Amino acid sequence: MNFILTSLFERAYRNLPNEVKLRAKESLKILATDIRYPSLRVKKIKCTKDIWQAHIDLDYQMTLQIIKDNIILRNIGHHSFT
């Protein structure tokens, strides 16, 4: 899978604490190979057609879309951002 980053994701990622950035990188590596990996807890966001969320840890998550062989990373941050 290929990642496509939105400008919102890039901006939000830059503002993350360094330790969260490291966990996010690990989560993205896993996401690229196994979207069903249990610790990611990937699930569809209610009332949306094709937007999903994946957890980085208990406090941080990211939103994404899957289109063909691409994962579009939409946003990342504290769980209250969505």
Biopython code that builds the backbone (N, CA, C, O; Angstrom):
import numpy as np
from Bio.PDB.StructureBuilder import StructureBuilder

atoms = [
    (1, "MET", "N", (0.835, -1.184, 0.000)),
    (1, "MET", "CA", (0.000, 0.000, 0.000)),
    (1, "MET", "C", (0.877, 1.245, 0.000)),
    (1, "MET", "O", (1.938, 1.285, 0.623)),
    (2, "ASN", "N", (0.412, 2.238, -0.704)),
    (2, "ASN", "CA", (1.089, 3.534, -0.762)),
    (2, "ASN", "C", (0.367, 4.520, 0.144)),
    (2, "ASN", "O", (-0.858, 4.488, 0.254)),
    (3, "PHE", "N", (1.118, 5.386, 0.784)),
    (3, "PHE", "CA", (0.521, 6.432, 1.605)),
    (3, "PHE", "C", (0.469, 7.735, 0.833)),
    (3, "PHE", "O", (1.417, 8.109, 0.143)),
    (4, "ILE", "N", (-0.658, 8.419, 0.963)),
    (4, "ILE", "CA", (-0.825, 9.775, 0.451)),
    (4, "ILE", "C", (-1.190, 10.628, 1.659)),
    (4, "ILE", "O", (-2.164, 10.340, 2.355)),
    (5, "LEU", "N", (-0.419, 11.665, 1.906)),
    (5, "LEU", "CA", (-0.640, 12.510, 3.078)),
    (5, "LEU", "C", (-1.336, 13.797, 2.668)),
    (5, "LEU", "O", (-0.911, 14.476, 1.733)),
    (6, "THR", "N", (-2.412, 14.126, 3.377)),
    (6, "THR", "CA", (-3.053, 15.414, 3.147)),
    (6, "THR", "C", (-2.235, 16.486, 3.859)),
    (6, "THR", "O", (-1.435, 16.180, 4.743)),
    (7, "SER", "N", (-2.434, 17.721, 3.476)),
    (7, "SER", "CA", (-1.713, 18.814, 4.139)),
    (7, "SER", "C", (-2.132, 18.909, 5.607)),
    (7, "SER", "O", (-1.320, 19.269, 6.459)),
    (8, "LEU", "N", (-3.380, 18.593, 5.906)),
    (8, "LEU", "CA", (-3.856, 18.595, 7.291)),
    (8, "LEU", "C", (-3.095, 17.554, 8.111)),
    (8, "LEU", "O", (-2.681, 17.838, 9.235)),
    (9, "PHE", "N", (-2.906, 16.351, 7.562)),
    (9, "PHE", "CA", (-2.152, 15.312, 8.252)),
    (9, "PHE", "C", (-0.713, 15.762, 8.485)),
    (9, "PHE", "O", (-0.189, 15.616, 9.590)),
    (10, "GLU", "N", (-0.077, 16.303, 7.463)),
    (10, "GLU", "CA", (1.320, 16.746, 7.593)),
    (10, "GLU", "C", (1.470, 17.796, 8.683)),
    (10, "GLU", "O", (2.393, 17.732, 9.494)),
    (11, "ARG", "N", (0.562, 18.758, 8.696)),
    (11, "ARG", "CA", (0.607, 19.833, 9.691)),
    (11, "ARG", "C", (0.392, 19.266, 11.101)),
    (11, "ARG", "O", (1.119, 19.615, 12.032)),
    (12, "ALA", "N", (-0.606, 18.395, 11.250)),
    (12, "ALA", "CA", (-0.908, 17.819, 12.558)),
    (12, "ALA", "C", (0.238, 16.931, 13.043)),
    (12, "ALA", "O", (0.564, 16.933, 14.230)),
    (13, "TYR", "N", (0.848, 16.175, 12.135)),
    (13, "TYR", "CA", (1.958, 15.304, 12.490)),
    (13, "TYR", "C", (3.139, 16.120, 13.023)),
    (13, "TYR", "O", (3.762, 15.744, 14.017)),
    (14, "ARG", "N", (3.439, 17.224, 12.366)),
    (14, "ARG", "CA", (4.552, 18.080, 12.806)),
    (14, "ARG", "C", (4.357, 18.571, 14.239)),
    (14, "ARG", "O", (5.330, 18.802, 14.957)),
    (15, "ASN", "N", (3.094, 18.731, 14.655)),
    (15, "ASN", "CA", (2.800, 19.271, 15.983)),
    (15, "ASN", "C", (2.702, 18.213, 17.077)),
    (15, "ASN", "O", (2.473, 18.548, 18.239)),
    (16, "LEU", "N", (2.871, 16.952, 16.722)),
    (16, "LEU", "CA", (2.796, 15.879, 17.714)),
    (16, "LEU", "C", (4.047, 15.875, 18.593)),
    (16, "LEU", "O", (5.123, 16.277, 18.150)),
    (17, "PRO", "N", (3.900, 15.418, 19.843)),
    (17, "PRO", "CA", (5.094, 15.214, 20.674)),
    (17, "PRO", "C", (5.993, 14.153, 20.023)),
    (17, "PRO", "O", (5.497, 13.261, 19.334)),
    (18, "ASN", "N", (7.298, 14.248, 20.238)),
    (18, "ASN", "CA", (8.251, 13.336, 19.592)),
    (18, "ASN", "C", (7.967, 11.867, 19.866)),
    (18, "ASN", "O", (8.084, 11.037, 18.964)),
    (19, "GLU", "N", (7.592, 11.532, 21.113)),
    (19, "GLU", "CA", (7.327, 10.122, 21.412)),
    (19, "GLU", "C", (6.100, 9.606, 20.665)),
    (19, "GLU", "O", (6.039, 8.427, 20.318)),
    (20, "VAL", "N", (5.134, 10.469, 20.419)),
    (20, "VAL", "CA", (3.947, 10.069, 19.651)),
    (20, "VAL", "C", (4.321, 9.909, 18.176)),
    (20, "VAL", "O", (3.811, 9.015, 17.502)),
    (21, "LYS", "N", (5.205, 10.766, 17.676)),
    (21, "LYS", "CA", (5.672, 10.621, 16.296)),
    (21, "LYS", "C", (6.320, 9.253, 16.082)),
    (21, "LYS", "O", (6.099, 8.612, 15.055)),
    (22, "LEU", "N", (7.121, 8.808, 17.053)),
    (22, "LEU", "CA", (7.766, 7.499, 16.934)),
    (22, "LEU", "C", (6.731, 6.377, 16.915)),
    (22, "LEU", "O", (6.834, 5.452, 16.110)),
    (23, "ARG", "N", (5.738, 6.455, 17.795)),
    (23, "ARG", "CA", (4.684, 5.437, 17.808)),
    (23, "ARG", "C", (3.868, 5.488, 16.523)),
    (23, "ARG", "O", (3.448, 4.451, 16.010)),
    (24, "ALA", "N", (3.642, 6.700, 16.000)),
    (24, "ALA", "CA", (2.895, 6.841, 14.752)),
    (24, "ALA", "C", (3.648, 6.190, 13.592)),
    (24, "ALA", "O", (3.038, 5.522, 12.757)),
    (25, "LYS", "N", (4.956, 6.377, 13.534)),
    (25, "LYS", "CA", (5.758, 5.750, 12.479)),
    (25, "LYS", "C", (5.651, 4.236, 12.538)),
    (25, "LYS", "O", (5.524, 3.579, 11.505)),
    (26, "GLU", "N", (5.702, 3.677, 13.745)),
    (26, "GLU", "CA", (5.567, 2.228, 13.904)),
    (26, "GLU", "C", (4.174, 1.769, 13.468)),
    (26, "GLU", "O", (4.032, 0.743, 12.801)),
    (27, "SER", "N", (3.152, 2.532, 13.846)),
    (27, "SER", "CA", (1.783, 2.187, 13.456)),
    (27, "SER", "C", (1.612, 2.228, 11.941)),
    (27, "SER", "O", (0.919, 1.387, 11.368)),
    (28, "LEU", "N", (2.242, 3.204, 11.295)),
    (28, "LEU", "CA", (2.147, 3.305, 9.842)),
    (28, "LEU", "C", (2.837, 2.134, 9.148)),
    (28, "LEU", "O", (2.362, 1.652, 8.120)),
    (29, "LYS", "N", (3.966, 1.674, 9.711)),
    (29, "LYS", "CA", (4.645, 0.506, 9.149)),
    (29, "LYS", "C", (3.736, -0.714, 9.214)),
    (29, "LYS", "O", (3.644, -1.485, 8.258)),
    (30, "ILE", "N", (3.072, -0.879, 10.342)),
    (30, "ILE", "CA", (2.156, -2.001, 10.507)),
    (30, "ILE", "C", (0.967, -1.848, 9.570)),
    (30, "ILE", "O", (0.562, -2.805, 8.911)),
    (31, "LEU", "N", (0.414, -0.650, 9.513)),
    (31, "LEU", "CA", (-0.747, -0.381, 8.671)),
    (31, "LEU", "C", (-0.472, -0.705, 7.208)),
    (31, "LEU", "O", (-1.351, -1.198, 6.502)),
    (32, "ALA", "N", (0.731, -0.434, 6.760)),
    (32, "ALA", "CA", (1.090, -0.682, 5.362)),
    (32, "ALA", "C", (1.092, -2.169, 5.026)),
    (32, "ALA", "O", (0.881, -2.550, 3.874)),
    (33, "THR", "N", (1.330, -3.008, 6.029)),
    (33, "THR", "CA", (1.424, -4.443, 5.758)),
    (33, "THR", "C", (0.213, -5.237, 6.228)),
    (33, "THR", "O", (-0.123, -6.263, 5.636)),
    (34, "ASP", "N", (-0.453, -4.768, 7.298)),
    (34, "ASP", "CA", (-1.581, -5.519, 7.855)),
    (34, "ASP", "C", (-2.582, -4.567, 8.486)),
    (34, "ASP", "O", (-2.472, -4.221, 9.662)),
    (35, "ILE", "N", (-3.549, -4.153, 7.700)),
    (35, "ILE", "CA", (-4.534, -3.170, 8.176)),
    (35, "ILE", "C", (-5.417, -3.735, 9.293)),
    (35, "ILE", "O", (-6.055, -2.976, 10.024)),
    (36, "ARG", "N", (-5.454, -5.042, 9.423)),
    (36, "ARG", "CA", (-6.269, -5.675, 10.462)),
    (36, "ARG", "C", (-5.484, -6.000, 11.737)),
    (36, "ARG", "O", (-5.986, -6.711, 12.608)),
    (37, "TYR", "N", (-4.280, -5.494, 11.847)),
    (37, "TYR", "CA", (-3.451, -5.767, 13.017)),
    (37, "TYR", "C", (-4.196, -5.299, 14.264)),
    (37, "TYR", "O", (-4.640, -4.152, 14.314)),
    (38, "PRO", "N", (-4.344, -6.159, 15.270)),
    (38, "PRO", "CA", (-5.209, -5.855, 16.418)),
    (38, "PRO", "C", (-4.924, -4.549, 17.151)),
    (38, "PRO", "O", (-5.864, -3.852, 17.534)),
    (39, "SER", "N", (-3.664, -4.197, 17.356)),
    (39, "SER", "CA", (-3.377, -2.991, 18.145)),
    (39, "SER", "C", (-3.797, -1.709, 17.434)),
    (39, "SER", "O", (-3.975, -0.679, 18.084)),
    (40, "LEU", "N", (-3.956, -1.752, 16.129)),
    (40, "LEU", "CA", (-4.390, -0.558, 15.385)),
    (40, "LEU", "C", (-5.879, -0.261, 15.598)),
    (40, "LEU", "O", (-6.313, 0.887, 15.503)),
    (41, "ARG", "N", (-6.643, -1.302, 15.884)),
    (41, "ARG", "CA", (-8.092, -1.161, 16.106)),
    (41, "ARG", "C", (-8.751, -0.329, 14.997)),
    (41, "ARG", "O", (-9.500, 0.607, 15.276)),
    (42, "VAL", "N", (-8.469, -0.675, 13.763)),
    (42, "VAL", "CA", (-9.028, 0.056, 12.619)),
    (42, "VAL", "C", (-10.529, -0.198, 12.546)),
    (42, "VAL", "O", (-10.979, -1.343, 12.587)),
    (43, "LYS", "N", (-11.294, 0.879, 12.439)),
    (43, "LYS", "CA", (-12.738, 0.732, 12.274)),
    (43, "LYS", "C", (-13.282, 1.920, 11.496)),
    (43, "LYS", "O", (-12.705, 3.008, 11.485)),
    (44, "LYS", "N", (-14.398, 1.674, 10.855)),
    (44, "LYS", "CA", (-15.060, 2.721, 10.065)),
    (44, "LYS", "C", (-15.689, 3.738, 11.011)),
    (44, "LYS", "O", (-16.252, 3.377, 12.045)),
    (45, "ILE", "N", (-15.587, 5.000, 10.648)),
    (45, "ILE", "CA", (-16.201, 6.057, 11.441)),
    (45, "ILE", "C", (-17.684, 6.109, 11.089)),
    (45, "ILE", "O", (-18.056, 6.152, 9.917)),
    (46, "LYS", "N", (-18.513, 6.104, 12.109)),
    (46, "LYS", "CA", (-19.961, 6.116, 11.903)),
    (46, "LYS", "C", (-20.383, 7.323, 11.077)),
    (46, "LYS", "O", (-19.784, 8.396, 11.152)),
    (47, "CYS", "N", (-21.423, 7.117, 10.292)),
    (47, "CYS", "CA", (-22.039, 8.169, 9.470)),
    (47, "CYS", "C", (-21.113, 8.689, 8.375)),
    (47, "CYS", "O", (-21.303, 9.804, 7.887)),
    (48, "THR", "N", (-20.128, 7.911, 7.987)),
    (48, "THR", "CA", (-19.272, 8.276, 6.860)),
    (48, "THR", "C", (-19.309, 7.134, 5.860)),
    (48, "THR", "O", (-19.604, 5.989, 6.205)),
    (49, "LYS", "N", (-19.008, 7.465, 4.636)),
    (49, "LYS", "CA", (-19.032, 6.453, 3.588)),
    (49, "LYS", "C", (-17.749, 5.625, 3.573)),
    (49, "LYS", "O", (-17.800, 4.401, 3.455)),
    (50, "ASP", "N", (-16.620, 6.278, 3.691)),
    (50, "ASP", "CA", (-15.366, 5.552, 3.522)),
    (50, "ASP", "C", (-14.202, 6.129, 4.329)),
    (50, "ASP", "O", (-13.058, 6.107, 3.875)),
    (51, "ILE", "N", (-14.491, 6.638, 5.510)),
    (51, "ILE", "CA", (-13.430, 7.174, 6.364)),
    (51, "ILE", "C", (-13.268, 6.244, 7.563)),
    (51, "ILE", "O", (-14.240, 5.848, 8.206)),
    (52, "TRP", "N", (-12.021, 5.913, 7.839)),
    (52, "TRP", "CA", (-11.693, 4.972, 8.889)),
    (52, "TRP", "C", (-10.797, 5.643, 9.921)),
    (52, "TRP", "O", (-10.182, 6.674, 9.650)),
    (53, "GLN", "N", (-10.731, 5.046, 11.104)),
    (53, "GLN", "CA", (-9.791, 5.522, 12.116)),
    (53, "GLN", "C", (-8.908, 4.363, 12.545)),
    (53, "GLN", "O", (-9.332, 3.207, 12.552)),
    (54, "ALA", "N", (-7.682, 4.690, 12.900)),
    (54, "ALA", "CA", (-6.728, 3.714, 13.406)),
    (54, "ALA", "C", (-6.070, 4.318, 14.638)),
    (54, "ALA", "O", (-5.755, 5.508, 14.667)),
    (55, "HIS", "N", (-5.869, 3.501, 15.635)),
    (55, "HIS", "CA", (-5.286, 3.982, 16.887)),
    (55, "HIS", "C", (-3.769, 3.852, 16.862)),
    (55, "HIS", "O", (-3.216, 2.859, 16.390)),
    (56, "ILE", "N", (-3.120, 4.873, 17.378)),
    (56, "ILE", "CA", (-1.667, 4.856, 17.566)),
    (56, "ILE", "C", (-1.378, 4.328, 18.970)),
    (56, "ILE", "O", (-0.485, 3.503, 19.164)),
    (57, "ASP", "N", (-2.138, 4.811, 19.932)),
    (57, "ASP", "CA", (-2.092, 4.345, 21.317)),
    (57, "ASP", "C", (-3.448, 4.696, 21.922)),
    (57, "ASP", "O", (-4.394, 4.974, 21.186)),
    (58, "LEU", "N", (-3.557, 4.689, 23.228)),
    (58, "LEU", "CA", (-4.848, 4.961, 23.859)),
    (58, "LEU", "C", (-5.326, 6.398, 23.664)),
    (58, "LEU", "O", (-6.529, 6.658, 23.689)),
    (59, "ASP", "N", (-4.400, 7.327, 23.473)),
    (59, "ASP", "CA", (-4.762, 8.741, 23.385)),
    (59, "ASP", "C", (-4.717, 9.338, 21.982)),
    (59, "ASP", "O", (-5.321, 10.383, 21.739)),
    (60, "TYR", "N", (-4.016, 8.697, 21.064)),
    (60, "TYR", "CA", (-3.830, 9.276, 19.734)),
    (60, "TYR", "C", (-4.343, 8.328, 18.656)),
    (60, "TYR", "O", (-4.242, 7.106, 18.768)),
    (61, "GLN", "N", (-4.895, 8.932, 17.615)),
    (61, "GLN", "CA", (-5.397, 8.155, 16.492)),
    (61, "GLN", "C", (-5.237, 8.946, 15.207)),
    (61, "GLN", "O", (-4.896, 10.129, 15.222)),
    (62, "MET", "N", (-5.488, 8.272, 14.097)),
    (62, "MET", "CA", (-5.432, 8.928, 12.793)),
    (62, "MET", "C", (-6.662, 8.525, 11.994)),
    (62, "MET", "O", (-7.246, 7.465, 12.220)),
    (63, "THR", "N", (-7.044, 9.378, 11.066)),
    (63, "THR", "CA", (-8.138, 9.039, 10.165)),
    (63, "THR", "C", (-7.557, 8.830, 8.777)),
    (63, "THR", "O", (-6.550, 9.431, 8.401)),
    (64, "LEU", "N", (-8.226, 7.955, 8.024)),
    (64, "LEU", "CA", (-7.708, 7.586, 6.712)),
    (64, "LEU", "C", (-8.822, 7.129, 5.794)),
    (64, "LEU", "O", (-9.935, 6.836, 6.231)),
    (65, "GLN", "N", (-8.500, 7.075, 4.520)),
    (65, "GLN", "CA", (-9.360, 6.509, 3.483)),
    (65, "GLN", "C", (-8.526, 5.507, 2.713)),
    (65, "GLN", "O", (-7.321, 5.689, 2.540)),
    (66, "ILE", "N", (-9.168, 4.453, 2.253)),
    (66, "ILE", "CA", (-8.487, 3.447, 1.458)),
    (66, "ILE", "C", (-9.106, 3.461, 0.067)),
    (66, "ILE", "O", (-10.292, 3.182, -0.108)),
    (67, "ILE", "N", (-8.284, 3.790, -0.910)),
    (67, "ILE", "CA", (-8.729, 3.833, -2.300)),
    (67, "ILE", "C", (-7.744, 3.022, -3.126)),
    (67, "ILE", "O", (-6.593, 3.413, -3.322)),
    (68, "LYS", "N", (-8.225, 1.889, -3.602)),
    (68, "LYS", "CA", (-7.408, 0.933, -4.363)),
    (68, "LYS", "C", (-6.180, 0.558, -3.548)),
    (68, "LYS", "O", (-6.325, 0.018, -2.451)),
    (69, "ASP", "N", (-4.983, 0.823, -4.040)),
    (69, "ASP", "CA", (-3.756, 0.480, -3.329)),
    (69, "ASP", "C", (-3.182, 1.653, -2.551)),
    (69, "ASP", "O", (-1.998, 1.650, -2.213)),
    (70, "ASN", "N", (-3.999, 2.647, -2.265)),
    (70, "ASN", "CA", (-3.545, 3.852, -1.569)),
    (70, "ASN", "C", (-4.267, 4.022, -0.243)),
    (70, "ASN", "O", (-5.468, 3.777, -0.134)),
    (71, "ILE", "N", (-3.521, 4.440, 0.746)),
    (71, "ILE", "CA", (-4.091, 4.848, 2.023)),
    (71, "ILE", "C", (-3.897, 6.356, 2.113)),
    (71, "ILE", "O", (-2.767, 6.842, 2.169)),
    (72, "ILE", "N", (-4.986, 7.081, 2.125)),
    (72, "ILE", "CA", (-4.926, 8.535, 2.236)),
    (72, "ILE", "C", (-5.013, 8.886, 3.716)),
    (72, "ILE", "O", (-6.043, 8.668, 4.355)),
    (73, "LEU", "N", (-3.933, 9.426, 4.250)),
    (73, "LEU", "CA", (-3.881, 9.818, 5.652)),
    (73, "LEU", "C", (-4.465, 11.220, 5.758)),
    (73, "LEU", "O", (-3.909, 12.180, 5.225)),
    (74, "ARG", "N", (-5.590, 11.325, 6.452)),
    (74, "ARG", "CA", (-6.355, 12.568, 6.496)),
    (74, "ARG", "C", (-5.986, 13.466, 7.675)),
    (74, "ARG", "O", (-5.805, 14.672, 7.509)),
    (75, "ASN", "N", (-5.876, 12.868, 8.879)),
    (75, "ASN", "CA", (-5.608, 13.663, 10.073)),
    (75, "ASN", "C", (-4.982, 12.755, 11.120)),
    (75, "ASN", "O", (-5.094, 11.532, 11.039)),
    (76, "ILE", "N", (-4.337, 13.348, 12.083)),
    (76, "ILE", "CA", (-3.714, 12.601, 13.179)),
    (76, "ILE", "C", (-3.703, 13.488, 14.397)),
    (76, "ILE", "O", (-3.498, 14.697, 14.291)),
    (77, "GLY", "N", (-3.925, 12.893, 15.558)),
    (77, "GLY", "CA", (-3.883, 13.690, 16.772)),
    (77, "GLY", "C", (-4.527, 13.002, 17.947)),
    (77, "GLY", "O", (-4.845, 11.814, 17.908)),
    (78, "HIS", "N", (-4.712, 13.785, 19.000)),
    (78, "HIS", "CA", (-5.353, 13.294, 20.214)),
    (78, "HIS", "C", (-6.756, 12.807, 19.869)),
    (78, "HIS", "O", (-7.391, 13.359, 18.970)),
    (79, "HIS", "N", (-7.245, 11.800, 20.556)),
    (79, "HIS", "CA", (-8.526, 11.196, 20.173)),
    (79, "HIS", "C", (-9.681, 12.185, 20.126)),
    (79, "HIS", "O", (-10.694, 11.893, 19.492)),
    (80, "SER", "N", (-9.575, 13.320, 20.756)),
    (80, "SER", "CA", (-10.657, 14.306, 20.748)),
    (80, "SER", "C", (-10.699, 15.147, 19.467)),
    (80, "SER", "O", (-11.598, 15.972, 19.307)),
    (81, "PHE", "N", (-9.733, 14.948, 18.546)),
    (81, "PHE", "CA", (-9.706, 15.784, 17.334)),
    (81, "PHE", "C", (-10.808, 15.445, 16.359)),
    (81, "PHE", "O", (-11.182, 16.293, 15.548)),
    (82, "THR", "N", (-11.354, 14.214, 16.407)),
    (82, "THR", "CA", (-12.390, 13.832, 15.425)),
    (82, "THR", "C", (-13.751, 14.268, 15.839)),
    (82, "THR", "O", (-14.723, 14.023, 15.124)),
]
sb = StructureBuilder()
sb.init_structure("model")
sb.init_model(0)
sb.init_chain("A")
sb.init_seg("    ")
for serial, (resi, resn, name, xyz) in enumerate(atoms, 1):
    if name == "N":
        sb.init_residue(resn, " ", resi, " ")
    sb.init_atom(name, np.array(xyz, "f"), 0.0, 1.0, " ", f" {name:<3s}", serial, name[0])
structure = sb.get_structure()
